Amino acid sequence: MKKAIIGKKIGMTQIFDENGKVVPVTVVEAGPCVVVQKKTIEKDGYEAIQVGFGDIREKLVNKPRKGQFAKAGVSLRRTLKEFRLESVAEYEVGQEITADVFAAGDKVDVSGVSKGKGYQGTIKRWNAQRGPMSHGSKFHRAPGSMGASSDPSRTFKNKKMPGHMGAENKTVLNLEVVKVIADKNLILIKGGIPGPNKGTVVIRNTVRA
């Protein structure tokens, strides 16, 4: 059965498994999330649930979004995500989704926005080679040749150039849930996941078998 939850990345630590081996894990505060809306085939043409996570001050929410939460009878939430599941019949508006939907051993995909690194050169952004560092070379970290000069007299699309790096939607596939601490809404996932600490992430069943 498909499962999904929204969470907040807390940070990385390490724990010991039953064999005494150290396992690096990322701690995610997953939920509690609340079902804000159900979408059905009859009304919307597809089945999905809209889920809210995280508290937010009323002054930061616009009127249409306030009306949506008021109609559902739930408190204001900072993040809204839509999940297409196999069946939405088992969910009701106002129902809470907590961390215990996942269990140790589950394989998950984690999505988030990667750390923004601003405007970067080709060496940092694309792992390009630098020039000689001797004083006379006058070519150290420059991007180098851009392309032909006369034919076709232009730079091709997608050439690896300096530019904005990071702050992109990224997904890490097939990670393992090491431990779930249900009373604290924590999920411990083996390895690293995208984004900075306190960043919002989405945890889903893995698409890989």
N, C-alpha and C positions, 0 to 999 in steps of 0.2 A: 504494500500500500504506500502511495506517495505521501510524504510528510514534509513540512517546511515550517520554519520559525525565523523570526527576526531577533537579532541580539546586538549586544555591544561588546566590542573587543576590550578586554581588561588588560591583557599583557601575556607574556610568556613566562613559564617557570618549568620545573622538572619534578617528576614524581618517580617513585620506585614501583615496579610491577611485582607480581607474586614471585618472580624468580630473582628479585633483587637487582634487576637491571634498571638503569636510569632511562626514563622516557621523557624527551622534551615535549611539552604540551603548550598550547595556547588556551587561555581561559576566556570563555565567552559567557557573558551574562545574557542568557537566552530567555526572553520573555520576562514576566507574563505578557502575552499578546492577547488582544481581544478582537473578535470577529465584528467588523463594522458593517459589512455588506455581503450578501450572497447574490451571485449572478447565476441565472438559470438559462437553460436552452430555450424555454418558452418565452422568456422576457428579453434576454440579451443575446441569444444565439449560441451561447457557450456556457460551460459550468466553471465557476471559480469562486473563491472567497477573497474578500479584501480585509486585510489584517492591519491593525494599528499597534504601534509600540512606542513607549517612552512618553513621559509627561511633558507638557508644554504650557506656558502661560497663555491666558486667554487673549491678551493684547497682541500676541504674535500670530493669531489665527484669523484668516479672513472670513467674511460672512458666509460664502458658499460652503466652506469646509466646516464651519460651526453648525450650519444647518444639517449637514450630513451626519455629524456626530449626534446632534440632538434627535434626529429621526431614528437613529439606531439606539438611542438611550444609553450611550456610553460616554465616559469622560474624554476630554480632548487628548489627542495623541500626536506626537511629533512626526512619526514616520508612518506612511501608508504604503503597503505593498500588496500586490494581487498575486494569488497562487492558483494555478489551474491544477486541480486534483482529480483523481479518478471519479470521486463522487462527493458532492457537497451536502448530501442528504443528512449526514451525521453531524453536521455543524449547524448551529443556530446563531443568529445575531446576538451579540452580547456574551457569547461563550468565550472562556479563556483558554488559551493554548499555552502550556507550560513546558519546561525543559524536559519533562519525563516522557514526551512523545518519542524521544530518542533514547537509546540504551547503549551500554558499552558494547563495542564490537560492530556497531553500525558503520557503514561506509557512506560518507557525505561529500557533497560539493559545497564549498564556501565561497560566496561572492562578496566583494566589497570594492571600495574606491581606493586605489593605491596611493601611497604617499606622494604628494606633489613636491617636485624638485625644482620648479621654476624653469627659467630659460637656460639651457645647457648646450655646450659645444659638442662636436662630433665625437670627441674622445670619451666623454662621460656617457653621452646619450647612446652611441652606437658602438662603443668599444673600438674606435678607430686607432690606428697607429700614430704616434707623434713623430715629429722630426728630430734630427740630431740636437742634442742639448748644448753643444759647444757654442761659444760666444759668436763665432763668425757665421753661423748658419742662417741666422735671422728667420728660422722657420722651426717653431717649437710645437705649438698646439693649434696651428691654423688648419682649416678644413682641406686645403690643397686644391687640386684641379677640379673644376666643376664639370668639364665635358669638352666636346670638340668646339673649335673656334669658328669654323666656316660652314661645316655641314654636320648636323642640321641647325647650327647656330642657336641652340636653345638648351636648356636643362630639362631632362626628362622628369616626368612625374615620379613621385615616391623615391627620389634620390635622397640618400641619408645625409641630411643637413642639420645644422644647429636649429634648435627650436624648443618648444615647451615639452617638458618631460614629467611623466607621472600624472597623478590625479585622473586616472582612467579606470573604468569598470574592469575588474579582473576577477577571474574565477580559478580557484585551485581545485582540481578534481581528485576524487577517490581518496579522501583523508579518512582516518579511523577515529571514531569516538572512543576515547580511552576510559572515561568515567563521567557519570552524570550525578551531580549533587542536587537532587530535586528540591530540597527544602531551602536552598539558597539560589535556585534558578541558574545553576552553573553547568556548563558543558565543557569538558576538557578534551581538546582535539589534538591528536598527534601531529607535530610539525607546525610550520608557520602558515598564516593566512594573510590575505591582503589587508592593507590599510594601517593607519596609526592606532595607537591606544585610544580608547573612547570612540573609535569609529564604528559606524553601523555596518553590520554584516548580515547576510542571509544564508541560512543553513538549509540545504535540501538533501533528499536522497540522491546518491550519485547516479549519473546517467550511464556509468560504466557497469557492466555486469560483474 
